[in-house]
Amino acid sequence: MLLGSTVIASAVAATAGFTGGYVSSGHDTNITGGELPAPENVGDAKTIGLLLFDGVEELDFAGPWEVFGAWAADFPQDKYKPVSISLASRQVRCAQGLDVVAQHTYEAAPPIDVLLVPGGKGWRTLVDQPESIAKIQKLTERVELVASVCTGALLLAKAGFLKNRRATTHWSALDTLTQLDSTIIVDRNSRYVDGGNYVTSSGVSAGVDMALYVVSKLGGPSRANDVAHALQYTHQWQL
Amino acid sequence: MLLGSTVIASAVAATAGFTGGYVSSGHDTNITGGELPAPENVGDAKTIGLLLFDGVEELDFAGPWEVFGAWAADFPQDKYKPVSISLASRQVRCAQGLDVVAQHTYEAAPPIDVLLVPGGKGWRTLVDQPESIAKIQKLTERVELVASVCTGALLLAKAGFLKNRRATTHWSALDTLTQLDSTIIVDRNSRYVDGGNYVTSSGVSAGVDMALYVVSKLGGPSRANDVAHALQYTHQWQL
């Protein structure tokens, strides 16, 4: 009953905040030609760093980006904000051909509080680059939570983070996860798995569910409901 | 029973095709600095044009982009391919701060067979720009199907396309849809609405469901199941 009331109050808050195209937060800057936009100032908000790299799968990062972006825009009082970080050059070509410009390179990234590693065919290149794996290890040094989507879990496995932890990945890569680290307790059925401070998700679209779960961990279940309502997301995820 | 067999066969086909990070189609080009990538050659495939503009909501276009991109990559024999088209400059700042580089400007766009108009707060600027509405009207002149996500329906309404049609939009904008054109039969409950050759969807995340429905219209229900399986999407959509 109390939960019911909380959900109703949250829905009202969401109505007053994000309104599907009316939301006034964000940017109106016109970007011209090939000029790179200026990196964002994240103020005193904690940062959720989304890692970008050539061959990253679009929805793997864009789903969580949307979840965290709507959360930050509609509920700035929670003080979390997504930032995009490229492992190499700021301009990234994604797996399905979309070109994205990251806000920061790895070298110029602000301190990260939560790291999200998406997947996509680019993982195959990164997994054999010790310097890229080292960058991921470095980025996670001070974070409170690490999340992966899809084959992003394979990069976390390579970096040695999932040792003896429960984890999952895209259905096509479950066996590879075991091959990379046989101590991982591979969950072949869950949409996402909370393995302590490492939350991994299954393939592509599951990143949205996992991101909402991360919002519930960091901001509470009622807030996750608010964000889902704003995005008109009709739950595959469960709190 | 026959349908059951078809779905199983499709799952096998998807396993052989898209494999969540193993997929070999696409691009490996490294893009450096502020240099704009070269526009894509779409060959003899029919084009699904996704419209981009400043203030477009990220998931509104990235969800359908992922669906159509995975379809094109895994089943090139179907000869449909997504292309991104910006109404103004190629570099676009999205509603939640993501920077994206469109493949084409409106002026240099290839012929479009299917047009998808996403939403996002940028619609409020566009709706008062006769030249932008005229561009949308021009882009739809030769298409076989027009789709919108979220508040993208408001732009279609302004362009006069939804007259006497069934349509929907984000929950927060349903009344605005009626205000823009009182002849629209507003569906307040459906995740997406097929109003003839105009398919509109509700808010943000519903674009994925709608895009899968479009795949089923253009490529058949079994193909839509293949793509959903590749993206590990566990159906909110119904064929």
Interface residues (C-beta under 8 A of the other chain):
Chain A: T15 F18 T19 G20 G21 Y22 V23 S24 G26 H27 D28 T29 N30 I31 T32 G33 G34 E35 L36 P37 E40 D54 G55 E57 E58 L59 A62 G63 W65 E66 G69 A70 A72 A73 P82 S84 A88 S89 R90 Q91 V92 R93 A95 Q96 G97 L98 D99 V100 V101 Q103 G119 G120 K121 W123 R124 T125 C150 T151 L154 T169 H170 W171 S172 A173 R191 S202 G203 V204 S205 A206 V208 A230 L231 Q232 Y233 T234 Q236
Chain B: T15 F18 T19 G20 G21 Y22 V23 S24 G26 H27 D28 T29 N30 I31 T32 G33 G34 E35 L36 P37 E40 D54 G55 E57 E58 L59 A62 G63 W65 E66 G69 A70 A72 A73 P82 S84 A88 S89 Q91 V92 R93 A95 Q96 G97 L98 D99 V100 V101 Q103 G119 G120 K121 W123 R124 C150 T151 L154 T169 H170 W171 S172 A173 R191 S202 G203 V204 S205 A206 V208 A230 L231 Q232 Y233 T234 Q236
